[in-house]
């Protein structure tokens, strides 16, 4: 399971912050909610209507065909998708 977080400008994504996120999820939710990896991203992709693009991101990370997964004219911030496309190429899915 992957977790993507957007860090505020006055913070930095350190191992201590990763540990804090992990501990908070374990305590407030359950150990099952602790992600395998945490990634810091610049922005979350949104549709034009303001919804987070969770399903298309999942399909990108599952290496489904980007031509049918991504419709850039339906994305408010299309450059945000590029990170996930590049990440999918480096991930080894199990």
C-alpha positions in Angstrom: 0.0 0.0 0.0 1.3 3.4 -0.9 0.6 6.8 0.7 1.0 10.1 -1.0 1.3 13.2 1.1 1.6 16.9 0.2 3.9 18.7 2.5 3.4 22.3 3.4 6.1 24.8 2.4 7.3 25.3 5.9 7.9 21.6 6.5 10.3 19.0 5.1 9.7 15.4 4.4 12.1 13.7 6.8 12.4 10.2 8.1 11.2 11.6 11.5 8.0 12.8 9.8 7.5 9.5 8.0 7.8 7.7 11.4 5.3 10.1 12.9 2.8 9.5 10.1 3.3 5.7 10.5 2.9 5.8 14.3 -0.3 8.0 14.0 -1.9 5.7 11.5 -1.0 2.6 13.6 -2.4 4.2 16.8 -5.4 6.1 15.5 -6.5 3.5 12.9 -4.8 0.1 13.0 -1.5 -1.6 11.9 -3.3 -2.6 8.7 -3.6 1.0 7.7 0.2 1.6 7.8 1.5 2.0 4.2 4.4 0.1 2.8 5.8 3.3 1.4 5.2 7.0 1.9 5.8 9.5 -1.0 6.0 13.2 -0.8 4.3 14.8 -3.8 3.9 18.4 -4.9 0.2 18.3 -5.7 -2.7 15.9 -5.9 -4.4 15.6 -9.3 -8.0 16.8 -9.4 -10.8 16.6 -12.0 -12.3 19.8 -13.3 -15.1 19.4 -10.8 -12.7 19.2 -7.9 -12.6 15.5 -7.2 -9.4 13.7 -6.3 -8.4 11.4 -9.1 -7.9 8.2 -7.0 -9.1 5.6 -9.5 -7.0 6.9 -12.5 -4.0 7.1 -10.2 -4.5 3.5 -9.1 -4.8 2.4 -12.7 -1.6 4.3 -13.7 0.2 2.6 -10.8 -1.2 -0.8 -11.9 0.4 0.0 -15.3 -2.9 0.0 -17.2 -3.0 1.7 -20.6 -2.5 5.4 -20.0 -4.3 6.2 -23.2 -7.6 5.0 -21.8 -6.8 5.9 -18.1 -5.8 9.5 -18.5 -7.9 12.2 -20.1 -5.7 15.3 -19.6 -8.5 17.7 -20.7 -10.6 16.4 -17.7 -7.8 17.3 -15.2 -7.6 20.6 -13.4 -3.8 20.3 -12.9 -2.5 17.9 -15.7 1.1 18.2 -14.7 0.3 16.5 -11.4 -0.3 13.2 -13.3 3.3 13.1 -14.7 4.8 12.2 -11.3 2.5 9.1 -11.1 3.3 8.0 -14.6 7.0 8.2 -13.9 6.6 6.5 -10.6 4.7 3.6 -12.2 7.7 2.9 -14.4 10.0 2.5 -11.4 7.7 0.5 -9.2 7.8 -3.3 -8.9 4.3 -4.4 -8.2 3.8 -7.6 -6.3 
